[in-house]
Amino acid sequence: MQSPLFAYTEQQSQERYTVQNPQLLRVALTGQDDVLARKGAMVAYQGLIDFDGEYQSAGQRRARARTGEGLDLMRCSGQGTVYFANLAQYIHVVEMDHDGMTVDSAYVLALDSTLHTEVIAVDSQYGISGSGKYQLNISGRGKVALMTSGQPLMMRVTPDTYVSADADAVVAWSSALRVQMQAQTHSSGVRRRRGNTGEGWELSFLGQGFALVQPSEVLPPQHAAIGQGLAAQFGVGQQGAHGQNQHNDWGR
């Protein structure tokens, strides 16, 4: 049998995380450190691998119920190779070394089990309950695999150059950045969008670090529920919440 398909063979690498192709992640397990992956993201594996639901603490369950933000994970352990993907999204591996990263959980494909996650809040400029959003803060040392709709743009933020981006296009940013949501409006009426541009909420980043933006403002294809109420009206993404500004430097 002959076909160009036989060119798509397994990538040989000594790395724990390898991007097999732009939309497929290969993770090597040695029996020591487990990997946590989005539930249902496994597409193939080789070797002796166990898949089990990941336990959530009472605090994590309460945060998920209150904010809608969090990760539905499975724990992958054993020895072998596992391949992960999610609806052909583009995959990017981030090496973390104690510089925190804040991310929309809808864009997390897999991460090392040694990393710590915590739900945080980003408030709107106007302090209106329901007009902010919740995000996931990841810290520690290890690797995270993120997903984007299309090839992303990594924007550098410096004290002299701040960055603003559509809230629905932002995937992740350095946790040390100062972040605030604001509405694109001409008037003080937050519920009124700016003219007929269709622009709603944006995130503004100040400090030293990076902001990752994808070339899409569509809802992430992880079957995430659309945020209800004021947040949904303004295109905030999945969830709205009244919180506090985060003084969140990833990749300093």
C-alpha positions, 0 to 999 in steps of 0.5 A, a space after each residue: 500500500 502506498 500513500 502520502 499519508 505514510 509521511 505523517 509518522 511519529 516525531 522522534 524527540 527526547 522532549 517530554 512535550 512535542 508538537 507532533 504537528 500544529 494541531 497534535 500534541 505528543 507527550 512522553 510518560 516515563 512512570 514518574 510525573 503524571 500529566 493532566 489533560 482536558 477530559 476527552 482530549 486523548 486521540 491515541 496512545 502507546 504503552 501502558 497508560 492509565 487514564 483517571 478522573 482528576 480529583 477536585 478539592 472542595 475549594 476548587 469545586 466551589 470556585 467552579 460553581 461560583 465562577 464557571 472557570 476551571 479545568 475538567 481534567 483527567 490524569 494520565 500516568 504510566 509509561 508510554 506516549 500519549 497524543 492529545 488534540 481538541 477539534 484541530 486547534 493549534 497547539 503551543 507548548 509553554 515552559 514555565 519557571 515560576 513566572 505565572 501565566 493567566 489564561 482562559 481555561 478554555 484554551 488549556 489542553 494539557 499541563 504537568 501535574 506539578 503546576 498550581 492553578 487558581 481562579 482569579 477575577 478581572 474587574 471591569 473599569 466600571 465596577 459593575 457586577 457581572 461585567 468582569 470575567 474570571 480567569 485561571 492563574 497557573 504557577 510553578 515549574 513545568 509545561 503547559 500546552 495551550 490551544 488557539 483558533 489559528 496562529 496567534 500573536 505574542 505581544 510584548 508589554 513594557 512600561 513604555 508600551 501598553 497593549 489593549 486587545 479584544 477580550 474574546 481574542 485574548 488567550 493568556 498573559 503574564 500574571 505580573 501584568 496589571 490588567 483591567 477590562 474596559 468598554 469601547 464606548 463614547 458615552 458613560 453608558 456602558 451598555 451602549 457600544 461605540 457607534 456601529 463598530 461591533 467592538 465591546 469589551 477589551 483588556 488593557 495590559 500594563 507592566 512588563 511581560 507578554 499578552 497572547 492573542 488569537 486571530 479569532 473572536 469566536 467562542 472557544 470550541 470546547 463546548 463551554 457555556 456562554 456567559 449570561 447577563 451583562 457579560 454575554 451582551 458585551 462579548 466578554 467570553 464565557 463568564 462574567 463576574 465582579 472581582 478585583 483588578 489583578 496585578 498579574 510576569 510571564 516570560 519576563 
